[in-house]
Amino acid sequence: QVQLVESGGGLVQAGGSLRLSCAASGRTSDRWTMGWFRQDLGKEREFVAGITWTGLNSYYSDSVKGRFTISRDNANNILYLQMNRLKPEDTAVYFCAAERAWGTIPDRPNDYTYWGQGTQVTVSS
């Protein structure tokens, strides 16, 4: 079992940047694939980015590719999402998630077992 806590959300103008963090505790020695998802009001939760345990492989949704970067610091059990050139349509609650995915990067919410509580990102136009 692993516990996840996101931070770093806030209000930013379009074109700006934010960096989200997700601190993990518990069974952090397991080889977790980590993902970022987001959910706006009235919409389904959608995949943003994912990264394997080693950090060597990552995968992005088309809507954020080239603007967002996912990374992880396994020594300190922290997952990051650097978000640049933010757009109003990036506004959502952002969640981190963990799963024992054995080197793959699932992109469906149901594929992940452990979730954080979310952090709000609001991008003004």
Secondary structure as UniProt FT lines:
FT   STRAND          2..7
FT   STRAND          10..13
FT   TURN            14..15
FT   STRAND          18..26
FT   TURN            28..29
FT   STRAND          33..39
FT   TURN            41..42
FT   STRAND          46..51
FT   TURN            53..54
FT   STRAND          58..60
FT   TURN            62..67
FT   STRAND          68..73
FT   TURN            74..77
FT   STRAND          78..83
FT   HELIX           88..90
FT   STRAND          92..99
FT   TURN            102..103
FT   HELIX           109..111
FT   STRAND          114..115
FT   STRAND          119..124
//
